Every structure is written in C-alpha cells, then in structure tokens.
C-alpha cells in the first residue's frame, strides 16, 4: 500500500504536466491562431482525451496541417518561462467523420 502511494506521489505531477502541455499545444495555441487568421475556414470542434478534432475545408487542408504541426510541436514553456527541451510530437488523421479517419503524412 505504501509503494502504491509513493508511485502516485511521483506520477501525479508528471501526468498533470503532460495534460497541461497537451491542452496548451492542442487546444489553446490552435484556437488563438485561428482567431488571428480568419483566412482559415477551420473550426475546432471538440477534444477527445488528448486529441483535437477540427473541421477543415478540403482546399485548406495542406496549408492548415503545416500550420497546425508547427504550432503544436513547438515546445511548451515550463515553470519560470523556460522552454521545455522536448517538443510535442503529433499524429494527424483525416476523414469525412471520426469513423473514416486515416493517418495523414505529408
């Protein structure tokens, strides 16, 4: 029982930081970018666990994917404003609906 509590004490801050990084990189940054760039007809529809779901016009898909990868993979600033050294790595999938999603690679 003590070992379980010790593991939780170590693991909780790590999981919390990872969740914060995912939220910042996956939701806050894209949302702010889309507010500043109305030329993209893109909607952030929802999040599912650690995934963001966007609705993107087909003709804007390639351009938006480039932007999304750039803003999401940029390292998040940690405590004291220092950039973390490990960038986020993202996987992209595309489809007409969630049931038809296929991996997207450039």
VENRARA-V858799 format. One record per residue. N is the residue number from 1. NEAR is the number of other C-alpha atoms within 8 Angstrom. Layout:
n->[N	N]
near->[NEAR	NEAR]
//
This chain:
n->[1	2	3	4	5	6	7	8	9	10	11	12	13	14	15	16	17	18	19	20	21	22	23	24	25	26	27	28	29	30	31	32	33	34	35	36	37	38	39	40	41	42	43	44	45	46	47	48	49	50	51	52	53	54	55	56	57	58	59	60	61	62	63	64	65	66	67	68	69	70	71	72	73	74	75	76	77	78	79	80	81	82	83	84	85	86	87	88	89	90	91	92	93	94	95	96	97	98	99	100	101	102	103	104	105	106]
near->[4	5	6	7	8	8	8	8	8	8	8	8	8	8	8	8	8	8	9	8	9	10	10	10	15	12	10	9	11	12	9	8	8	10	7	6	7	7	4	8	8	9	7	9	8	7	8	7	4	9	7	11	9	9	8	10	8	5	5	10	9	7	7	10	8	8	8	9	9	8	10	12	11	9	10	10	8	8	5	4	6	7	8	9	5	5	9	9	5	7	6	7	8	9	9	6	6	6	5	8	10	7	8	8	4	2]
//
